[in-house]
Amino acid sequence: EKELQKSMDNVGERIKELNCLFEISRLVERRKLSLNEILQGIVDLIPPALQFSEITCAKIMVEEQEFTTGNFEETRWVLTQDIVVHAKTVGAIAVYYTEERPESGEGPFLKEERNLINAIAERIGRIIERNRAQTALVESEKRFRELVEHSLTGISIIQDNRIVYQNPEQERLLGPLPRPIKFADTDSIHPDDIAKVDAFYESIRKEIIPIGALDFRFYPPGGKANRANMKWVHCQANRI
């Protein structure tokens, strides 16, 4: 009976640890949470996963920030693990018992609890890595949009044979969306250039890359009546 009870207790502890990892995954999937909210949520999930949860407190340190449980206090009974991102230590997890307990696998902590803290630290490292990548992507997209929006060159993005974006300069030249993928109606193109413009946009439609560049004569909307309004256009297409 004692052996059976011990086995059942061990199973119970492993279930607590698995539940902790599962809840961390659920926390990360909540996309509206900030990194700070995720880290605070993780630190609060740690004590219930340990054997003596009623006397357990925890702290996560990431660079200059700290996230702690409400009952946090530092004691001499501690289990720690570094948090690593791209082979660089950026912080650590520290788990404390507030009261003394019998020696086990690692001080008063179980060997399986050491494994759990290692797994949590590794997961936090991946969370921070992904968060940084997402932040860099948002900043990159912002810089790209600012550059394109203020460009004096007309720019369009074509996807699935449809114009999905054009910057203000392109709208000034050709009019607002939606409009045909073709740069301009044939009535707006110099007669000697219609054939090569048609061939150029047929290559775009068929996604023949690289397309190269095209120079042709173009009359802005309402400008063909006055030949003096003719413009030379340099058009280039690239896959992104």
Disulfide bonds with the S-S distance in Angstrom:
none
